[in-house]
C-alpha cells in the first residue's frame, strides 16, 4: 500500500524525488500512511476542495479492504 500511494503522489507533484511515504501499524492493526511532499506541491496532492486527497484515500481504502485490512492516509507538508 505504501508503494501504491507513493506511485500516485509522484505523478501529481513537480518534485517527485521529494515524496516520502511512512507506514506505521497501530495496535488495532490499522495501517497509518503519512505522505510528505514539498510545500509548493501540497496543493497538487490535496486538489481543489480536497477532491484529489479524497480520491487517494478512497483508493487506499479499497486496496486495504481487498487485503482484509484498514488503512488511513495523512498528508503533511
N, C-alpha and C positions, 0 to 999 in steps of 0.2 A: 504494500500500500504506500509505503514511503516513496518508492521509485515512481509510482503512478502519479502522485501529487507533484513530485519533482519534475517529471516529464511535462506535465501540463503547465506548470509555472514557468519553466524555462522558455516555452514558446510564447508566453504572454509578455515577458519583460524585455527591456532593452539590453540589460546586462545579465545574461543567463549564468555567467560564472559566479555571480554573487548570490544565487539562490541556495539557501540552506534549509533542509528539512530535518527536524529532530523528532525521533519517535520514542515515546515512553509508554509503559504499560502500568496502570494503577492496580490496586488490589482487587477491583471488580473485574479485572481482565479486559478493561476498556482501553483501546489504543488511542493515545493522545498524540496528534501530529502538530508540530509547531513550524510554520512556514515563515522564514525570514528573507526579505528582499531589500534592495536599496530603497532609500526614502523616496526617490523620484519614481520608483516602479510600484509603489503600494497602490496607487490609484488604478493601475492597469490590472492588478491582481484582484482588487475588490470590484471594480467595474461600476457602472452607473447604477445608483441606488442599491449597490451590493449584489447585483444580479450575477456577476461572474463568480463571486465568492459563494453565493448560494448554490450555483450550479456545481462548483467544485465539491462542496460539502455533500450535495445530493449524490454525485457520482461516487464519492468516498463511502457514503453510507451503503450504497448498492453493492460496491465491491466487498465491503466488510460483511454485509449480510449474506452474501454468497458463500463466504468462508465461515459463517456462523459466529461472527464477532461483532463488536460495536466499536465505532471509531468517531473521533471528534477532531476538527481542524481549527487551529487558531492561527491568525495571520498577524505577524509583527513586522515592524519596520526596523 
